[in-house]
Amino acid sequence: KPVIDSSYPLEQLADAFRHQESQQHFGKICLDIGG
């Protein structure tokens, strides 16, 4: 089962990429695209 590290709304896409590039995450970084 995948481990979710963090979740970001689509409006914070740049923050999500910065978090990924920081190499400080453990698990998946999710984007909430709404509905």
Biopython code that builds the backbone (N, CA, C, O; Angstrom):
import numpy as np
from Bio.PDB.StructureBuilder import StructureBuilder

atoms = [
    (1, "LYS", "N", (0.849, -1.176, 0.000)),
    (1, "LYS", "CA", (0.000, 0.000, 0.000)),
    (1, "LYS", "C", (0.899, 1.245, 0.000)),
    (1, "LYS", "O", (1.818, 1.332, 0.815)),
    (2, "PRO", "N", (0.655, 2.195, -0.886)),
    (2, "PRO", "CA", (1.508, 3.386, -0.958)),
    (2, "PRO", "C", (1.377, 4.253, 0.298)),
    (2, "PRO", "O", (0.304, 4.366, 0.891)),
    (3, "VAL", "N", (2.481, 4.848, 0.676)),
    (3, "VAL", "CA", (2.510, 5.770, 1.805)),
    (3, "VAL", "C", (2.388, 7.188, 1.261)),
    (3, "VAL", "O", (3.141, 7.579, 0.369)),
    (4, "ILE", "N", (1.437, 7.962, 1.797)),
    (4, "ILE", "CA", (1.254, 9.343, 1.352)),
    (4, "ILE", "C", (1.998, 10.261, 2.305)),
    (4, "ILE", "O", (1.711, 10.293, 3.501)),
    (5, "ASP", "N", (2.951, 11.005, 1.773)),
    (5, "ASP", "CA", (3.732, 11.953, 2.569)),
    (5, "ASP", "C", (2.960, 13.240, 2.780)),
    (5, "ASP", "O", (2.864, 13.738, 3.901)),
    (6, "SER", "N", (2.406, 13.781, 1.697)),
    (6, "SER", "CA", (1.691, 15.054, 1.793)),
    (6, "SER", "C", (0.717, 15.180, 0.636)),
    (6, "SER", "O", (0.796, 14.460, -0.360)),
    (7, "SER", "N", (-0.200, 16.118, 0.801)),
    (7, "SER", "CA", (-1.205, 16.376, -0.219)),
    (7, "SER", "C", (-1.314, 17.875, -0.422)),
    (7, "SER", "O", (-1.354, 18.638, 0.543)),
    (8, "TYR", "N", (-1.362, 18.298, -1.678)),
    (8, "TYR", "CA", (-1.433, 19.713, -2.028)),
    (8, "TYR", "C", (-2.618, 19.944, -2.951)),
    (8, "TYR", "O", (-2.912, 19.104, -3.802)),
    (9, "PRO", "N", (-3.306, 21.077, -2.794)),
    (9, "PRO", "CA", (-4.322, 21.435, -3.791)),
    (9, "PRO", "C", (-3.633, 21.805, -5.101)),
    (9, "PRO", "O", (-2.467, 22.201, -5.102)),
    (10, "LEU", "N", (-4.338, 21.680, -6.195)),
    (10, "LEU", "CA", (-3.754, 21.949, -7.509)),
    (10, "LEU", "C", (-3.176, 23.359, -7.597)),
    (10, "LEU", "O", (-2.206, 23.592, -8.318)),
    (11, "GLU", "N", (-3.774, 24.298, -6.864)),
    (11, "GLU", "CA", (-3.296, 25.681, -6.896)),
    (11, "GLU", "C", (-1.891, 25.817, -6.310)),
    (11, "GLU", "O", (-1.215, 26.814, -6.560)),
    (12, "GLN", "N", (-1.445, 24.827, -5.535)),
    (12, "GLN", "CA", (-0.117, 24.866, -4.924)),
    (12, "GLN", "C", (0.836, 23.885, -5.606)),
    (12, "GLN", "O", (1.709, 23.304, -4.961)),
    (13, "LEU", "N", (0.661, 23.710, -6.895)),
    (13, "LEU", "CA", (1.484, 22.779, -7.664)),
    (13, "LEU", "C", (2.971, 23.096, -7.530)),
    (13, "LEU", "O", (3.786, 22.186, -7.378)),
    (14, "ALA", "N", (3.330, 24.378, -7.586)),
    (14, "ALA", "CA", (4.740, 24.768, -7.469)),
    (14, "ALA", "C", (5.306, 24.357, -6.110)),
    (14, "ALA", "O", (6.449, 23.908, -6.031)),
    (15, "ASP", "N", (4.525, 24.505, -5.046)),
    (15, "ASP", "CA", (4.977, 24.087, -3.714)),
    (15, "ASP", "C", (5.193, 22.578, -3.665)),
    (15, "ASP", "O", (6.146, 22.105, -3.045)),
    (16, "ALA", "N", (4.319, 21.827, -4.313)),
    (16, "ALA", "CA", (4.455, 20.370, -4.345)),
    (16, "ALA", "C", (5.744, 19.962, -5.056)),
    (16, "ALA", "O", (6.444, 19.060, -4.597)),
    (17, "PHE", "N", (6.062, 20.616, -6.166)),
    (17, "PHE", "CA", (7.312, 20.307, -6.872)),
    (17, "PHE", "C", (8.524, 20.679, -6.031)),
    (17, "PHE", "O", (9.514, 19.949, -6.019)),
    (18, "ARG", "N", (8.459, 21.807, -5.327)),
    (18, "ARG", "CA", (9.578, 22.197, -4.453)),
    (18, "ARG", "C", (9.775, 21.166, -3.344)),
    (18, "ARG", "O", (10.907, 20.839, -2.991)),
    (19, "HIS", "N", (8.684, 20.661, -2.804)),
    (19, "HIS", "CA", (8.775, 19.638, -1.758)),
    (19, "HIS", "C", (9.431, 18.373, -2.317)),
    (19, "HIS", "O", (10.258, 17.754, -1.647)),
    (20, "GLN", "N", (9.069, 17.993, -3.528)),
    (20, "GLN", "CA", (9.674, 16.806, -4.146)),
    (20, "GLN", "C", (11.165, 17.021, -4.383)),
    (20, "GLN", "O", (11.973, 16.137, -4.099)),
    (21, "GLU", "N", (11.526, 18.170, -4.893)),
    (21, "GLU", "CA", (12.925, 18.448, -5.207)),
    (21, "GLU", "C", (13.789, 18.578, -3.959)),
    (21, "GLU", "O", (15.010, 18.437, -4.039)),
    (22, "SER", "N", (13.179, 18.845, -2.809)),
    (22, "SER", "CA", (13.940, 19.006, -1.569)),
    (22, "SER", "C", (14.493, 17.675, -1.057)),
    (22, "SER", "O", (15.349, 17.660, -0.172)),
    (23, "GLN", "N", (14.012, 16.563, -1.606)),
    (23, "GLN", "CA", (14.430, 15.219, -1.186)),
    (23, "GLN", "C", (14.113, 14.953, 0.284)),
    (23, "GLN", "O", (14.727, 14.071, 0.885)),
    (24, "GLN", "N", (13.178, 15.686, 0.878)),
    (24, "GLN", "CA", (12.811, 15.516, 2.284)),
    (24, "GLN", "C", (11.517, 14.727, 2.449)),
    (24, "GLN", "O", (11.026, 14.582, 3.569)),
    (25, "HIS", "N", (10.956, 14.216, 1.358)),
    (25, "HIS", "CA", (9.687, 13.504, 1.458)),
    (25, "HIS", "C", (9.921, 12.017, 1.652)),
    (25, "HIS", "O", (10.948, 11.473, 1.245)),
    (26, "PHE", "N", (8.946, 11.370, 2.282)),
    (26, "PHE", "CA", (8.961, 9.924, 2.466)),
    (26, "PHE", "C", (7.606, 9.417, 2.004)),
    (26, "PHE", "O", (6.628, 9.496, 2.747)),
    (27, "GLY", "N", (7.539, 8.913, 0.819)),
    (27, "GLY", "CA", (6.278, 8.438, 0.273)),
    (27, "GLY", "C", (5.816, 9.311, -0.880)),
    (27, "GLY", "O", (6.588, 10.075, -1.460)),
    (28, "LYS", "N", (4.551, 9.178, -1.192)),
    (28, "LYS", "CA", (3.972, 9.862, -2.350)),
    (28, "LYS", "C", (3.536, 11.278, -1.993)),
    (28, "LYS", "O", (3.120, 11.557, -0.868)),
    (29, "ILE", "N", (3.642, 12.160, -2.977)),
    (29, "ILE", "CA", (3.138, 13.525, -2.868)),
    (29, "ILE", "C", (1.920, 13.599, -3.776)),
    (29, "ILE", "O", (2.025, 13.392, -4.985)),
    (30, "CYS", "N", (0.766, 13.893, -3.192)),
    (30, "CYS", "CA", (-0.496, 13.870, -3.928)),
    (30, "CYS", "C", (-0.964, 15.270, -4.270)),
    (30, "CYS", "O", (-0.711, 16.230, -3.542)),
    (31, "LEU", "N", (-1.654, 15.362, -5.400)),
    (31, "LEU", "CA", (-2.308, 16.606, -5.800)),
    (31, "LEU", "C", (-3.810, 16.402, -5.748)),
    (31, "LEU", "O", (-4.331, 15.423, -6.282)),
    (32, "ASP", "N", (-4.500, 17.326, -5.106)),
    (32, "ASP", "CA", (-5.960, 17.292, -5.030)),
    (32, "ASP", "C", (-6.493, 18.149, -6.169)),
    (32, "ASP", "O", (-6.363, 19.373, -6.146)),
    (33, "ILE", "N", (-7.098, 17.497, -7.177)),
    (33, "ILE", "CA", (-7.572, 18.234, -8.349)),
    (33, "ILE", "C", (-9.034, 18.638, -8.220)),
    (33, "ILE", "O", (-9.621, 19.168, -9.164)),
    (34, "GLY", "N", (-9.620, 18.390, -7.058)),
    (34, "GLY", "CA", (-11.009, 18.804, -6.836)),
    (34, "GLY", "C", (-12.003, 17.916, -7.563)),
    (34, "GLY", "O", (-11.671, 16.821, -8.016)),
    (35, "GLY", "N", (-13.217, 18.406, -7.664)),
    (35, "GLY", "CA", (-14.188, 17.545, -8.305)),
    (35, "GLY", "C", (-15.443, 18.221, -8.669)),
    (35, "GLY", "O", (-16.345, 17.591, -9.221)),
]
sb = StructureBuilder()
sb.init_structure("model")
sb.init_model(0)
sb.init_chain("A")
sb.init_seg("    ")
for serial, (resi, resn, name, xyz) in enumerate(atoms, 1):
    if name == "N":
        sb.init_residue(resn, " ", resi, " ")
    sb.init_atom(name, np.array(xyz, "f"), 0.0, 1.0, " ", f" {name:<3s}", serial, name[0])
structure = sb.get_structure()
